[in-house]
C-alpha cells in the first residue's frame, strides 16, 4: 500500500483537468441557484407573497340556524309535540359554478341545461351564460334551490362531468337556511309581547 505522498503522483494531468472543470461547473450551477433564490425571494417577493395569500386565505360564511319562535304555551298545558313554531328555518342551496374548470366547448351545453332547468329566460338567461365567461373560480348562478332541485341538477351533472372529463366540483352547491313564516309575518305580535 502506498503512502499519502504517492497519491498525487498517480493523478494524471488530464484527470486533474477534469476535476477542475467539474468543480467549476458545479460551482457555476450553485451560483446560478443562489442567484435564482435571490431573484425569487428578494426581487419578486411581493408577487409570490400575494400569490400565496390568494391560495391560502379565503372567507367562508357558514350558514347558521336562527332561533325558532313558538306559540305561547304558558297559557295552556301543551306537550312538546304540539308546540307550533311561528318561524322556522328551511335548508336551501345556492348554485355555484367554477368557470375556469369548465372547458369552453362545454360551456354552451351546460349553461343551456341550467337555463332550461331553472326556467329562466331573457335577461336572466343572458346573465347566467355571461357567468361562464368570467375569469373566476366561483360564480353564483341561482339562490334558494330546494333539496329536490339540487338532487336533479347533481343527477344530471355527475355523469355529464365524468363522461366529458370535467372536474366534478365545477358545479357545486352551498347550503344556507331560509327563514319561513308559516302563519305570515307576526313581528308586530312578537314585539308587543316582548315589551
Phi, psi and omega in degrees: 000140183273160178274177181295331182289339181278339182300309181299331180291329182285336180284125179276166181294324179294324177293321178295319178299316179299316179297320179295316179297316179298316180294325177293317179296315179296318178296320179296316178297319178296320177296319177298320179298316179296319178296319179295317175301318179297316181297316182288315188275331184254305186288313184260027184302312183298319179299310184288328177293316178297320179295319179293319180294323177295330181276334188254340182242127174207158182262136175235125175263115181277126177290148180227158176267128179275172183293160180247134177262131179248162176296158183288102183270359181286340179282334181229154172275102181240137179287165181303324183292334185265003177293135180254121178281135174279331184223134177225160175254130180250130180287124179232175184226145173255135181268124179237155172231158172247091186301330181293336182272346181261120181298151183300327183287344179259351187297318180297316181295317180293315181294323178297318178298313183294321178296316179294316183293317181283354177056051176246154178212172178069228185294323180296321178293320178295322179294320178296315180296324180294331180296332181289339182263359179286147176271085185207162176258356183206115178229128178276128179260319185211145179248158172058052173274148179279171178298321180295318178296318178301314181296321180293317178295316179297322179297322177285318190290316186301310178294324179298312181297319181295317183288333180258007178056050176251148179302135182295335181262021175289334169241124182215168185236145175242127183277151179205166179247127179258131181288134179231139180242092186299330182253021182085176181287122180245028184299321180298316180293322180293317180297321180293325182283337181279323185283000000 
